[in-house]
């Protein structure tokens, strides 16, 4: 993670779970300017494929099926 002050590299000085929000609090320190800051990290559960989430993949699949149905209708009209 980059320092919000000088954009240098940081390291984790302290880490502890936060039970109420099911997340992790991390105290970080910049290697360059020694600036200290806190981040909260939460686990996100989802299915991903490449750069898209499950929800994004589902919309791609719906569009592909719609396109295939359209092509099938056009092919049926050509055969008639």
C-alpha positions as CSV (number, residue, x, y, z in Angstrom):
1,X,0.0,0.0,0.0
2,X,1.2,3.5,-0.7
3,X,1.5,6.3,1.8
4,X,-1.3,8.9,1.4
5,X,1.2,11.7,2.3
6,X,4.3,11.0,0.2
7,X,3.1,8.0,-1.9
8,X,6.0,5.9,-0.6
9,X,5.9,2.2,0.3
10,X,4.4,1.3,3.7
11,X,4.6,-1.6,6.2
12,X,2.1,-2.9,8.7
13,X,3.0,-1.9,12.3
14,X,0.0,-3.5,14.0
15,X,-2.9,-5.6,12.9
16,X,-6.0,-6.6,14.9
17,X,-9.5,-7.9,14.1
18,X,-12.6,-5.7,14.6
19,X,-15.4,-8.0,15.7
20,X,-18.4,-5.7,15.2
21,X,-17.7,-5.1,11.5
22,X,-16.0,-8.4,10.7
23,X,-12.9,-6.5,9.4
24,X,-9.3,-6.0,10.2
25,X,-7.7,-2.8,11.5
26,X,-4.2,-2.2,10.4
27,X,-1.8,0.5,11.6
28,X,0.6,1.3,8.8
29,X,3.8,3.3,8.7
30,X,5.5,4.8,5.6
31,X,9.1,3.6,5.1
32,X,10.1,7.0,3.6
33,X,8.4,9.7,5.7
34,X,7.4,7.6,8.7
35,X,3.8,8.8,8.5
36,X,1.4,6.6,10.4
37,X,-2.2,5.9,9.3
38,X,-4.9,3.3,9.9
39,X,-6.7,1.2,7.3
40,X,-9.7,-1.1,7.8
41,X,-9.9,-4.1,5.5
42,X,-13.1,-6.1,5.1
43,X,-13.4,-9.5,3.3
44,X,-15.7,-9.5,0.3
45,X,-17.0,-12.9,-0.7
46,X,-17.9,-13.3,-4.3
47,X,-17.2,-15.4,-7.4
48,X,-14.8,-13.7,-9.8
49,X,-13.6,-14.6,-13.2
50,X,-10.8,-12.5,-14.6
51,X,-11.6,-8.8,-14.1
52,X,-15.4,-9.1,-13.5
53,X,-17.3,-10.1,-10.4
54,X,-20.1,-12.7,-10.5
55,X,-22.7,-10.0,-10.9
56,X,-20.8,-8.6,-13.8
57,X,-20.3,-12.0,-15.3
58,X,-24.1,-12.7,-15.0
59,X,-24.9,-9.6,-17.0
60,X,-22.4,-10.7,-19.7
61,X,-24.0,-14.1,-19.9
62,X,-27.5,-12.6,-20.2
63,X,-26.3,-10.4,-23.1
64,X,-24.6,-13.3,-24.8
65,X,-27.8,-15.4,-24.5
66,X,-29.9,-12.6,-25.9
67,X,-27.5,-12.3,-28.8
68,X,-27.6,-16.1,-29.4
69,X,-31.4,-16.1,-29.3
70,X,-31.5,-13.2,-31.8
71,X,-29.1,-15.1,-34.1
72,X,-31.2,-18.3,-33.9
73,X,-34.3,-16.3,-34.8
74,X,-32.5,-14.8,-37.8
75,X,-31.2,-18.2,-38.9
76,X,-34.7,-19.6,-38.7
77,X,-36.1,-16.8,-40.8
78,X,-33.4,-17.4,-43.4
79,X,-34.3,-21.1,-43.7
80,X,-38.0,-20.3,-44.3
